[in-house]
């Protein structure tokens, strides 16, 4: 949501995808009510065919795709000793395979159109900070860094830049923000807008010489 609103405010037409169509449409309508252009879409990013349909819908509606934000994520707090196979595979399918499908298919489109930007939402979890539990999430978010770097290497000749953002402790609600602050140098919770601002930078020409990087947006937690 924060990414869609920020990109739309900067002038981008956006496709808001979610497995829950109501959430996708709510965000799209919020963009439209603010004067932007948006298309709400429902796709499971772990399904290659649904990803392809989403991309074609974006191209049919707007003519081209210049920016991809891989932000879909699944988290389970279950300890490694108790995590079942279905949950493990679902986490990997959404967090990592989904980002691969989107990047591969959108990358082909961007290459044909002269370039673009891909931003992967990873996490400080696993890069470099593990969590008390959540092995599937940590493993896939660490894997996103490898995906980012390899994609940046392979897609650079086509004029496509690929970077990752690694958020730390982000408060999505006022209730979370009122909780004791996490251990970081700045002594506060981050906000979705803190992440979206870095996203805007990476998508802009101001970041034209940056690719293959993983940028921590964590208030300094990864250095304390």
RAKAQUI-V486970 format. One record per residue. N is the residue number from 1. RES is the residue in one letter. NEAR is the number of other ideal C-beta (glycine too) atoms within 10 Angstrom. Layout:
# RAKAQUI-V486970
{{N;RES;NEAR} {N;RES;NEAR}}
This chain:
# RAKAQUI-V486970
{{1;X;17} {2;X;18} {3;X;23} {4;X;24} {5;X;20} {6;X;20} {7;X;21} {8;X;22} {9;X;14} {10;X;12} {11;X;8} {12;X;18} {13;X;17} {14;X;23} {15;X;22} {16;X;23} {17;X;27} {18;X;21} {19;X;15} {20;X;9} {21;X;13} {22;X;10} {23;X;15} {24;X;22} {25;X;17} {26;X;15} {27;X;22} {28;X;23} {29;X;13} {30;X;16} {31;X;24} {32;X;14} {33;X;9} {34;X;11} {35;X;8} {36;X;19} {37;X;15} {38;X;25} {39;X;20} {40;X;21} {41;X;20} {42;X;17} {43;X;23} {44;X;17} {45;X;24} {46;X;22} {47;X;15} {48;X;16} {49;X;10} {50;X;18} {51;X;22} {52;X;14} {53;X;14} {54;X;22} {55;X;21} {56;X;12} {57;X;15} {58;X;21} {59;X;14} {60;X;9} {61;X;13} {62;X;15} {63;X;9} {64;X;13} {65;X;17} {66;X;16} {67;X;17} {68;X;25} {69;X;21} {70;X;25} {71;X;19} {72;X;18} {73;X;18} {74;X;17} {75;X;17} {76;X;17} {77;X;10} {78;X;15} {79;X;11} {80;X;12} {81;X;7} {82;X;9} {83;X;17} {84;X;10} {85;X;7} {86;X;8} {87;X;14} {88;X;17} {89;X;13} {90;X;15} {91;X;24} {92;X;18} {93;X;17} {94;X;20} {95;X;26} {96;X;22} {97;X;19} {98;X;24} {99;X;28} {100;X;18} {101;X;21} {102;X;24} {103;X;24} {104;X;14} {105;X;18} {106;X;23} {107;X;20} {108;X;13} {109;X;17} {110;X;24} {111;X;15} {112;X;9} {113;X;16} {114;X;11} {115;X;13} {116;X;22} {117;X;23} {118;X;27} {119;X;25} {120;X;24} {121;X;21} {122;X;29} {123;X;28} {124;X;22} {125;X;20} {126;X;21} {127;X;20} {128;X;14} {129;X;15} {130;X;14} {131;X;15} {132;X;6} {133;X;16} {134;X;21} {135;X;18} {136;X;23} {137;X;21} {138;X;20} {139;X;19} {140;X;27} {141;X;27} {142;X;18} {143;X;19} {144;X;26} {145;X;20} {146;X;14} {147;X;21} {148;X;25} {149;X;17} {150;X;13} {151;X;24} {152;X;19} {153;X;12} {154;X;14} {155;X;24} {156;X;14} {157;X;8} {158;X;15} {159;X;13} {160;X;23} {161;X;23} {162;X;28} {163;X;25} {164;X;28} {165;X;26} {166;X;26} {167;X;22} {168;X;23} {169;X;17} {170;X;20} {171;X;18} {172;X;12} {173;X;8} {174;X;7} {175;X;8} {176;X;12} {177;X;14} {178;X;9} {179;X;11} {180;X;6} {181;X;13} {182;X;17} {183;X;12} {184;X;19} {185;X;12} {186;X;14} {187;X;10} {188;X;14} {189;X;20} {190;X;20} {191;X;16} {192;X;16} {193;X;13} {194;X;20} {195;X;23} {196;X;22} {197;X;13} {198;X;19} {199;X;25} {200;X;18} {201;X;15} {202;X;22} {203;X;24} {204;X;11} {205;X;7} {206;X;10} {207;X;18} {208;X;9} {209;X;7} {210;X;15} {211;X;20} {212;X;17} {213;X;16} {214;X;19} {215;X;19} {216;X;21} {217;X;19} {218;X;24} {219;X;24} {220;X;13} {221;X;19} {222;X;15} {223;X;10} {224;X;10}}
